[in-house]
Amino acid sequence: MSTLDVKHAQAEEIRVKARFGKSKKSRLHHKENWFAWLFISPMVLGYMLFLFVPIMGAFFMSFTDYSLLHDSSFVGLDNYKIAFSEDPLFWKSVGQTLYFSAGLIPLNLCLALGLALLLNRKIPGIGLFRTAIFTPVVTSIVVWAIAWKYIFATDYGLINELLKLLHIEGPAWLYNFQLAMPVVIIVSVLKNVGLNMVIFLAALQDVPKMYYEAAKIDGASKYKMFTNVTMPMISPSLFLAMILTLIGSLKVFSQIQVMTDGGPGTSTYVLVYYIYQQAFKIFDFGYASAIAFILFFLVLVLTIVQWNLRKRWVHHEE
């Protein structure tokens, strides 16, 4: 056999091995894909059956006058037109929802950050304090709201009884047009502040110590270290907490239902509570679905705005 024939045979052998190896690798990759789909299929099926299909059904329903009280028909965009131009209670609910968010978000974030800074220290019993602040997060919102409803009760409520010791006549907290919503905001902040505190605490513990040491050598004050080192380093976590808190605040319902039932009057009507009223009290599911999708787009727009604004104040994104 000549040298040329040997080289040709070797090249052919390499091509066969490469083809065989590629084919084997492709089969293995194909097999792994099937196993991956098999493992996630229960989750995908559950998502399709219990989330995606109902969402699509509600979207279609928003273009009808579907009700349990009469036959339904297709009405196009009429439900959306009514909401935007003929329903003052809808706009009041939008305003109350934004009022709730505007009160809850800064209060929650500031309190959570303050607690995280306080509890980011090595002092005896620190775990007990962290657990105590986080416990309301895992407590049922209904139980939490009922407890605080009794605490803010007009007669024999804990708050008013304490005020009596100071010879102050306590107001009817949950029956006052000006006080009802602020009370619900405070109760909501106390319920969820522990979650954001944990997020901030984890972020604070990830800040490299060398930055603080370098700042000390430069003579920076504690305030300067907080504004120039701590805040930029935890800004991704701050952004995450803000997004989660915003979305949660726009979905507020349980505490409103339990503590005020939308009252006094309609002073604590928020969008989700209004959807509940339209769907399960008036049985106008078509109109309720339209308001639900307006809320969806409101959440989407506010989240997109926040996402785009993050480039101005969120540093070292990974």
ZIRA-V666098 format. One record per pair of residues at least 6 apart in sequence whose ideal C-beta (glycine too) atoms are under 8 Angstrom apart, sorted by sequence separation. I is the first residue (numbers start at 1). J is the second residue. If there is no record, write none. Layout:
# ZIRA-V666098
i:I j:J
i:I j:J
This chain:
# ZIRA-V666098
i:66 j:72
i:84 j:90
i:151 j:157
i:154 j:160
i:163 j:169
i:164 j:170
i:173 j:179
i:174 j:180
i:256 j:262
i:262 j:268
i:278 j:284
i:279 j:285
i:65 j:72
i:83 j:90
i:119 j:126
i:150 j:157
i:151 j:158
i:152 j:159
i:153 j:160
i:163 j:170
i:172 j:179
i:173 j:180
i:231 j:238
i:260 j:267
i:262 j:269
i:278 j:285
i:310 j:317
i:1 j:9
i:64 j:72
i:65 j:73
i:136 j:144
i:150 j:158
i:151 j:159
i:171 j:179
i:220 j:228
i:260 j:268
i:269 j:277
i:64 j:73
i:174 j:183
i:215 j:224
i:216 j:225
i:220 j:229
i:278 j:287
i:279 j:288
i:64 j:74
i:65 j:75
i:119 j:129
i:160 j:170
i:173 j:183
i:215 j:225
i:278 j:288
i:279 j:289
i:63 j:74
i:64 j:75
i:119 j:130
i:159 j:170
i:262 j:273
i:63 j:75
i:256 j:268
i:276 j:288
i:63 j:76
i:65 j:78
i:157 j:170
i:160 j:173
i:212 j:225
i:215 j:228
i:275 j:288
i:278 j:291
i:63 j:77
i:65 j:79
i:119 j:133
i:159 j:173
i:215 j:229
i:256 j:270
i:262 j:277
i:63 j:79
i:154 j:170
i:157 j:173
i:256 j:272
i:257 j:273
i:275 j:291
i:62 j:79
i:154 j:171
i:212 j:229
i:253 j:270
i:256 j:273
i:274 j:291
i:275 j:292
i:62 j:80
i:115 j:133
i:154 j:172
i:211 j:229
i:252 j:270
i:154 j:173
i:253 j:272
i:257 j:276
i:154 j:174
i:252 j:272
i:253 j:273
i:271 j:291
i:275 j:295
i:152 j:173
i:153 j:174
i:154 j:175
i:250 j:271
i:251 j:272
i:152 j:174
i:207 j:229
i:211 j:233
i:250 j:272
i:207 j:230
i:253 j:276
i:271 j:294
i:272 j:295
i:271 j:295
i:149 j:174
i:204 j:230
i:207 j:233
i:206 j:233
i:207 j:234
i:271 j:298
i:203 j:233
i:204 j:234
i:152 j:183
i:203 j:234
i:203 j:236
i:200 j:234
i:203 j:237
i:202 j:237
i:203 j:238
i:200 j:237
i:199 j:237
i:200 j:238
i:148 j:187
i:199 j:240
i:200 j:241
i:145 j:187
i:148 j:190
i:199 j:241
i:144 j:187
i:196 j:241
i:250 j:295
i:144 j:191
i:196 j:244
i:250 j:298
i:195 j:244
i:196 j:245
i:250 j:299
i:141 j:191
i:139 j:191
i:247 j:299
i:250 j:302
i:192 j:245
i:246 j:299
i:136 j:190
i:137 j:191
i:136 j:191
i:137 j:192
i:136 j:192
i:192 j:248
i:246 j:302
i:247 j:303
i:136 j:193
i:137 j:194
i:246 j:303
i:136 j:194
i:137 j:195
i:135 j:194
i:133 j:193
i:134 j:194
i:243 j:303
i:246 j:306
i:133 j:194
i:134 j:195
i:188 j:249
i:134 j:197
i:243 j:306
i:133 j:197
i:134 j:198
i:188 j:252
i:191 j:255
i:242 j:306
i:243 j:307
i:130 j:197
i:188 j:255
i:239 j:306
i:130 j:198
i:184 j:252
i:187 j:255
i:130 j:201
i:184 j:255
i:239 j:310
i:184 j:256
i:187 j:259
i:239 j:313
i:184 j:259
i:239 j:314
i:183 j:259
i:184 j:260
i:238 j:314
i:103 j:181
i:107 j:185
i:111 j:189
i:115 j:193
i:119 j:197
i:235 j:313
i:236 j:314
i:103 j:182
i:107 j:186
i:235 j:314
i:236 j:315
i:108 j:188
i:180 j:260
i:235 j:315
i:236 j:316
i:100 j:181
i:104 j:185
i:108 j:189
i:112 j:193
i:116 j:197
i:120 j:201
i:236 j:317
i:99 j:181
i:103 j:185
i:107 j:189
i:111 j:193
i:112 j:194
i:115 j:197
i:119 j:201
i:233 j:315
i:236 j:318
i:112 j:195
i:113 j:196
i:117 j:200
i:180 j:263
i:232 j:315
i:233 j:316
i:100 j:184
i:104 j:188
i:108 j:192
i:112 j:196
i:116 j:200
i:120 j:204
i:180 j:264
i:184 j:268
i:232 j:316
i:96 j:181
i:100 j:185
i:104 j:189
i:108 j:193
i:112 j:197
i:116 j:201
i:120 j:205
i:174 j:259
i:174 j:260
i:181 j:267
i:109 j:196
i:112 j:199
i:113 j:200
i:116 j:203
i:117 j:204
i:177 j:264
i:180 j:267
i:181 j:268
i:100 j:188
i:108 j:196
i:112 j:200
i:116 j:204
i:175 j:263
i:176 j:264
i:177 j:265
i:180 j:268
i:175 j:264
i:174 j:264
i:177 j:267
i:152 j:259
i:145 j:254
i:149 j:258
i:145 j:255
i:149 j:259
i:144 j:255
i:148 j:259
i:142 j:254
i:145 j:257
i:146 j:258
i:141 j:254
i:145 j:258
i:141 j:255
i:145 j:259
i:142 j:258
i:113 j:238
i:109 j:238
i:112 j:241
i:109 j:241
i:109 j:242
i:109 j:245
i:105 j:242
i:108 j:245
i:105 j:245
i:104 j:245
i:105 j:246
i:105 j:249
i:101 j:246
i:104 j:249
i:101 j:249
i:104 j:252
i:100 j:249
i:101 j:250
i:97 j:249
i:100 j:252
i:97 j:250
i:97 j:252
i:100 j:270
i:96 j:267
i:96 j:268
i:96 j:269
i:97 j:270
i:92 j:266
i:96 j:270
i:97 j:271
i:93 j:269
i:89 j:266
i:92 j:269
i:93 j:270
i:94 j:271
i:93 j:271
i:89 j:269
i:93 j:273
i:93 j:274
i:90 j:274
i:89 j:274
i:90 j:291
i:83 j:287
i:94 j:298
i:82 j:287
i:79 j:286
i:83 j:290
i:79 j:287
i:83 j:291
i:79 j:289
i:80 j:290
i:75 j:286
i:79 j:290
i:83 j:294
i:69 j:283
i:72 j:286
i:80 j:294
i:68 j:283
i:67 j:283
i:67 j:284
i:68 j:285
i:67 j:285
i:65 j:284
i:66 j:285
i:67 j:286
i:66 j:286
i:65 j:286
i:64 j:286
i:65 j:287
i:63 j:286
i:66 j:289
i:61 j:285
i:62 j:286
i:61 j:286
i:62 j:289
i:63 j:290
i:61 j:289
i:62 j:290
i:59 j:289
i:62 j:292
i:58 j:289
i:62 j:293
i:58 j:292
i:59 j:293
i:58 j:293
